[in-house]
């Protein structure tokens, strides 16, 4: 598979171009390509598609575009190329498949070869890179800021690559062939002075000095007309050399600058290059662009400064070393390298560092001044008119940097620091991120050899996950495997599987992840260290805004967790707690978090739907934080901190879940979807760590959320975790609750037999314990699950018992639900007239309850009964009420089932009439799309059956038969015998 963005966005498989659709799906693909192998949230795609002003249907549209892309890409390649997940859509791109990444890699290799004097290799690599371009990057797409920025970066890199390519060919003596291309490029980009320098040099070497002088005149004219500037120093110098006939006829692309003493120059103090360095191409390209000196009015601009920052062990020094080697051609006078002493070593005063730097550039010891300011001034004076890159590795704070800065804009400074040095004026802060899975795999291949990993891909995936993209961890893992050549990859993957021993395993010789993180931890102030330890107790590295305050609330003098429960009415509709209920002072907590962010021990990852910051801690840092918490905090204190966070989740979930049945619940839905993966992990963590009661309460609070939002897999995961904990604890009430959740989830997935077993066990437990309300609700859900699976009588009995029990308990919400289940059971038993009367009672109760979702469900069921009884006008009126309610609460499954009922109504109103069939196909097609997206098998089966009837009415026998066959297979798989018989009747072949 090839992905092409350097021109029109395309994907090409083995059979040719993949059909991607119009501009919107192509924009989605472009956004995914920008973050290849990293999940992209739906909200981010909406923002990029509609420039911050998405329509109400934006999320649904994105899902539709993504579904079509996924189908097309997966069909054209092996494996699951595009997949949805909790964190967004993930596009999997292999090494060498994406042209813009390949361009960056080839261009970087070409520049490195040029810096090393290998002009032939440089020209070949750069030519190959330039040949990847088929037009402007992301051509034809309306560009959001992110696309525009990347397109601009790529275009700038393309022009720089051509300039380097031309320089390499000039060095090879190929000036004759270059002149036409250089003339075309200067015509297209007349403000780029280096192109004019290259063109004049090529023309001069072709024996055409007159043409070179005319080119200079054109360049000077356009610079004056467009910018009001004279040509820069380099272009003026080439002009003078042409006039004096002093330009070399071979070799470099421009003459050396005169009047400079050589002395010790050039100087290169860089550590050795890293032969197995991988990835970082975009980071290095951006840093290289920022570090390259620029000129205004012929004079250099202020000293370019770039700071590479990131968490411990992420490879800041390796990236800086690689970049500095690549830029040797940009800074021909030298590359100075110094470690002022930071996190990993003793701090060295700037006076000592300056003395070392002065000695390295040829200043005798006797001539070095005594004071810091004098040494700094001498250092700056020695770098005047020179092109030198100063690399300051492992800096702790800005006070170490300021005395070491050159004063000449022809120089540049590259800094690495674990701290985020935001106080250095004019510096560009670039984050060094963990490696993605592809680059991590490549690094292991280069250390160990690819053959070891090919034989066990599953263990390799687990190993990469355990290292979490941290280059230091990957190097340790690679070293350990290389040191044990006869052991399989699974040996180390198994040892790293246990988080509690992972850091102990990630040690090889003088490489150790724990030691690297420990030095950063021990540099923290006590409060920041306490917060770091506390964050290690959280179930995931995701840190919602309120959790740090909850963790530290015990330090603020509050009582035990159970005594501090916030009242339910203090929980905001979006699931957040009112500010006055926070348990730790905002400013104090924010200051502590800022300290950890500054130290790169956590990062402000994103903004949540309520506009609050969300933090993230890397998995290996979290493992170390958990170690320190276990070592430095008492078991009681650790349990108390975890309990406070679990209570915080429970309050927020109850607050949000309670609003889902109301109209205008967008904030709650967005918040729950945003927190989805964290909530699942929290329930599993609570169950695993012995907080069984809280795990059960949190899972129960999420039951209706899972049902309403189709979180089937997550529902089963949480219920299974709670069941296992409750079984260990011997708590029969919690066992019954978990079994009921598993039953509902199984029924929702169409596994009726399995659901019945869970329902039977849960009901037995609830009845034995005298949990009458719980047992009644279980009977309601069981009735819904089996009514159309050939068990209408059992469904009727369960629903009738629930109506009686919940009515006696005065549970209005439960009574509405039970009456609806009774009506549905009667419909499935072909007793529509009785169902109509029951559902009218349900409608009266639902009107009193006043919950839009409950109303919509009853109205939809009543319309089904009325359609069967021929009361089409009443059914239509009820559906007209139900659909806006469903849409108001964003309950897409309910909306889709209502659309099915609209289709049934249209077919029933005009049986066999083509007009009725056409009217039915619209809503049925809409329903089919929703069910396909949600994975709702029962809904898809019913829709296929009704579409078959519509096509039959239109006389399209082939399509009708296809739909009936599809529905028949689904009804059999779902064990829906009444519908299976109806499909067989439509096919006219009982043997199908």
Rosetta blueprint (number, residue, H / E / L):
1 X L
2 X E
3 X E
4 X E
5 X L
6 X L
7 X L
8 X E
9 X L
10 X E
11 X E
12 X E
13 X E
14 X L
15 X L
16 X E
17 X E
18 X L
19 X L
20 X L
21 X L
22 X L
23 X H
24 X H
25 X H
26 X H
27 X H
28 X H
29 X H
30 X H
31 X H
32 X H
33 X H
34 X H
35 X L
36 X L
37 X L
38 X L
39 X L
40 X E
41 X L
42 X H
43 X H
44 X H
45 X H
46 X H
47 X H
48 X H
49 X H
50 X H
51 X L
52 X L
53 X L
54 X L
55 X L
56 X L
57 X L
58 X H
59 X H
60 X H
61 X H
62 X H
63 X H
64 X H
65 X H
66 X H
67 X H
68 X H
69 X H
70 X H
71 X H
72 X H
73 X H
74 X H
75 X H
76 X L
77 X L
78 X L
79 X L
80 X L
81 X L
82 X E
83 X E
84 X E
85 X E
86 X L
87 X L
88 X E
89 X E
90 X E
91 X E
92 X L
93 X L
94 X L
95 X L
96 X L
97 X L
98 X E
99 X H
100 X H
101 X H
102 X H
103 X H
104 X H
105 X H
106 X H
107 X H
108 X H
109 X H
110 X H
111 X H
112 X H
113 X H
114 X H
115 X H
116 X L
117 X L
118 X L
119 X H
120 X H
121 X H
122 X H
123 X H
124 X H
125 X H
126 X H
127 X H
128 X H
129 X H
130 X H
131 X H
132 X L
133 X L
134 X L
135 X L
136 X L
137 X L
138 X L
139 X E
140 X L
141 X L
142 X L
143 X L
144 X L
145 X H
146 X H
147 X H
148 X H
149 X H
150 X H
151 X H
152 X H
153 X H
154 X H
155 X H
156 X H
157 X H
158 X H
159 X H
160 X H
161 X H
162 X H
163 X H
164 X H
165 X H
166 X H
167 X H
168 X H
169 X H
170 X H
171 X H
172 X L
173 X L
174 X L
175 X H
176 X H
177 X H
178 X H
179 X H
180 X H
181 X H
182 X H
183 X H
184 X H
185 X H
186 X H
187 X H
188 X H
189 X L
190 X L
191 X L
192 X L
193 X H
194 X H
195 X H
196 X H
197 X H
198 X H
199 X H
200 X H
201 X H
202 X H
203 X H
204 X H
205 X H
206 X L
207 X L
208 X L
209 X H
210 X H
211 X H
212 X H
213 X H
214 X H
215 X H
216 X H
217 X H
218 X H
219 X H
220 X H
221 X H
222 X H
223 X H
224 X H
225 X H
226 X H
227 X H
228 X L
229 X L
230 X L
231 X L
232 X L
233 X H
234 X H
235 X H
236 X H
237 X H
238 X H
239 X H
240 X H
241 X H
242 X H
243 X H
244 X L
245 X L
246 X L
247 X L
248 X L
249 X L
250 X L
251 X L
252 X L
253 X L
254 X L
255 X L
256 X L
257 X L
258 X L
259 X L
260 X L
261 X L
262 X L
263 X L
264 X L
265 X L
266 X L
267 X E
268 X E
269 X L
270 X L
271 X L
272 X L
273 X L
274 X L
275 X L
276 X L
277 X L
278 X L
279 X L
280 X L
281 X H
282 X H
283 X H
284 X H
285 X H
286 X H
287 X H
288 X H
289 X H
290 X H
291 X H
292 X L
293 X L
294 X L
295 X E
296 X E
297 X L
298 X L
299 X E
300 X E
301 X L
302 X L
303 X L
304 X E
305 X E
306 X E
307 X E
308 X E
309 X E
310 X L
311 X L
312 X L
313 X L
314 X L
315 X L
316 X H
317 X H
318 X H
319 X H
320 X H
321 X H
322 X H
323 X H
324 X H
325 X H
326 X H
327 X L
328 X L
329 X L
330 X L
331 X L
332 X L
333 X L
334 X E
335 X E
336 X E
337 X E
338 X E
339 X L
340 X L
341 X L
342 X L
343 X L
344 X L
345 X L
346 X L
347 X L
348 X L
349 X L
350 X H
351 X H
352 X H
353 X H
354 X H
355 X H
356 X H
357 X H
358 X H
359 X H
360 X H
361 X L
362 X L
363 X L
364 X L
365 X H
366 X H
367 X H
368 X L
369 X L
370 X L
371 X L
372 X H
373 X H
374 X H
375 X H
376 X H
377 X H
378 X H
379 X H
380 X H
381 X H
382 X H
383 X L
384 X L
385 X L
386 X L
387 X L
388 X E
389 X E
390 X E
391 X E
392 X E
393 X L
394 X L
395 X L
396 X L
397 X L
398 X H
399 X H
400 X H
401 X L
402 X H
403 X H
404 X H
405 X L
406 X L
407 X L
408 X L
409 X L
410 X L
411 X L
412 X E
413 X E
414 X E
415 X E
416 X E
417 X E
418 X L
419 X L
420 X L
421 X L
422 X L
423 X L
424 X L
425 X L
426 X L
427 X L
428 X E
429 X E
430 X E
431 X E
432 X L
433 X L
434 X L
435 X L
436 X L
437 X H
438 X H
439 X H
440 X H
441 X H
442 X H
443 X H
444 X H
445 X H
446 X H
447 X H
448 X H
449 X L
450 X H
451 X H
452 X H
453 X H
454 X H
455 X L
456 X L
457 X H
458 X H
459 X H
460 X H
461 X H
462 X H
463 X H
464 X H
465 X H
466 X H
467 X H
468 X L
469 X L
470 X L
471 X H
472 X H
473 X H
474 X H
475 X H
476 X H
477 X H
478 X H
479 X H
480 X H
481 X H
482 X H
483 X H
484 X L
485 X L
486 X L
487 X L
488 X L
489 X H
490 X H
491 X H
492 X H
493 X H
494 X H
495 X H
496 X H
497 X L
498 X L
499 X H
500 X H
501 X H
502 X H
503 X H
504 X H
505 X H
506 X L
507 X E
508 X E
509 X L
510 X L
511 X E
512 X E
513 X H
514 X H
515 X H
516 X H
517 X H
518 X H
519 X H
520 X H
521 X H
522 X L
523 X L
524 X L
525 X L
526 X H
527 X H
528 X H
529 X H
530 X H
531 X H
532 X H
533 X H
534 X H
535 X H
536 X L
537 X L
538 X L
539 X L
540 X L
541 X L
542 X E
543 X E
544 X L
545 X L
546 X L
547 X H
548 X H
549 X H
550 X H
551 X H
552 X H
553 X H
554 X H
555 X H
556 X H
557 X L
558 X L
559 X L
560 X L
561 X H
562 X H
563 X H
564 X H
565 X L
566 X L
567 X L
568 X H
569 X H
570 X H
571 X E
572 X L
573 X L
574 X L
575 X L
576 X L
577 X E
578 X L
579 X H
580 X H
581 X H
582 X L
583 X L
584 X L
585 X L
586 X H
587 X H
588 X H
589 X H
590 X H
591 X H
592 X H
593 X H
594 X H
595 X H
596 X H
597 X H
598 X H
599 X L
600 X L
601 X L
602 X L
603 X E
604 X E
605 X E
606 X E
607 X E
608 X L
609 X L
610 X L
611 X L
612 X L
613 X E
614 X E
615 X E
616 X E
617 X L
618 X L
619 X H
620 X H
621 X H
622 X H
623 X H
624 X H
625 X H
626 X H
627 X H
628 X H
629 X H
630 X H
631 X H
632 X H
633 X L
634 X L
635 X H
636 X H
637 X H
638 X H
639 X H
640 X H
641 X H
642 X H
643 X H
644 X H
645 X H
646 X H
647 X H
648 X H
649 X H
650 X H
651 X H
652 X H
653 X H
654 X H
655 X H
656 X H
657 X H
658 X L
659 X L
660 X L
661 X L
662 X L
663 X L
664 X L
665 X L
666 X H
667 X H
668 X H
669 X H
670 X H
671 X H
672 X H
673 X H
674 X H
675 X L
676 X H
677 X H
678 X H
679 X H
680 X H
681 X H
682 X H
683 X H
684 X H
685 X H
686 X H
687 X H
688 X H
689 X L
690 X L
691 X L
692 X H
693 X H
694 X H
695 X H
696 X H
697 X H
698 X H
699 X H
700 X H
701 X H
702 X H
703 X H
704 X H
705 X H
706 X H
707 X H
708 X H
709 X H
710 X L
711 X L
712 X H
713 X H
714 X H
715 X H
716 X H
717 X H
718 X H
719 X H
720 X H
721 X H
722 X H
723 X H
724 X H
725 X H
726 X H
727 X H
728 X H
729 X H
730 X L
731 X L
732 X H
733 X H
734 X H
735 X H
736 X H
737 X H
738 X H
739 X H
740 X H
741 X H
742 X H
743 X H
744 X H
745 X H
746 X H
747 X H
748 X H
749 X L
750 X L
751 X L
752 X H
753 X H
754 X H
755 X H
756 X H
757 X H
758 X H
759 X H
760 X H
761 X H
762 X H
763 X H
764 X H
765 X H
766 X H
767 X H
768 X H
769 X H
770 X L
771 X L
772 X H
773 X H
774 X H
775 X H
776 X H
777 X H
778 X H
779 X H
780 X H
781 X H
782 X H
783 X H
784 X H
785 X H
786 X H
787 X L
788 X L
789 X L
790 X L
791 X L
792 X H
793 X H
794 X H
795 X H
796 X H
797 X H
798 X H
799 X H
800 X H
801 X H
802 X H
803 X H
804 X H
805 X H
806 X H
807 X H
808 X H
809 X L
810 X L
811 X L
812 X H
813 X H
814 X H
815 X H
816 X H
817 X H
818 X H
819 X H
820 X H
821 X H
822 X H
823 X H
824 X H
825 X H
826 X H
827 X H
828 X H
829 X L
830 X L
831 X L
832 X H
833 X H
834 X H
835 X H
836 X H
837 X H
838 X H
839 X H
840 X H
841 X H
842 X H
843 X H
844 X H
845 X H
846 X H
847 X H
848 X H
849 X H
850 X L
851 X L
852 X H
853 X H
854 X H
855 X H
856 X H
857 X H
858 X H
859 X H
860 X H
861 X H
862 X H
863 X H
864 X H
865 X H
866 X H
867 X H
868 X H
869 X L
870 X L
871 X L
872 X H
873 X H
874 X H
875 X H
876 X H
877 X H
878 X H
879 X H
880 X H
881 X H
882 X H
883 X H
884 X H
885 X H
886 X H
887 X H
888 X H
889 X L
890 X L
891 X L
892 X H
893 X H
894 X H
895 X H
896 X H
897 X H
898 X H
899 X H
900 X H
901 X H
902 X H
903 X H
904 X H
905 X H
906 X H
907 X H
908 X H
909 X H
910 X L
911 X L
912 X L
913 X L
914 X H
915 X H
916 X H
917 X H
918 X H
919 X H
920 X H
921 X H
922 X H
923 X H
924 X H
925 X H
926 X H
927 X H
928 X H
929 X H
930 X H
931 X H
932 X H
933 X H
934 X H
935 X L
936 X L
937 X H
938 X H
939 X H
940 X H
941 X H
942 X H
943 X H
944 X H
945 X H
946 X H
947 X H
948 X H
949 X H
950 X H
951 X H
952 X H
953 X H
954 X L
955 X L
956 X L
957 X H
958 X H
959 X H
960 X H
961 X H
962 X H
963 X H
964 X H
965 X H
966 X H
967 X H
968 X H
969 X H
970 X H
971 X H
972 X H
973 X H
974 X H
975 X L
976 X L
977 X H
978 X H
979 X H
980 X H
981 X H
982 X H
983 X H
984 X H
985 X H
986 X H
987 X H
988 X L
989 X L
990 X L
991 X L
992 X L
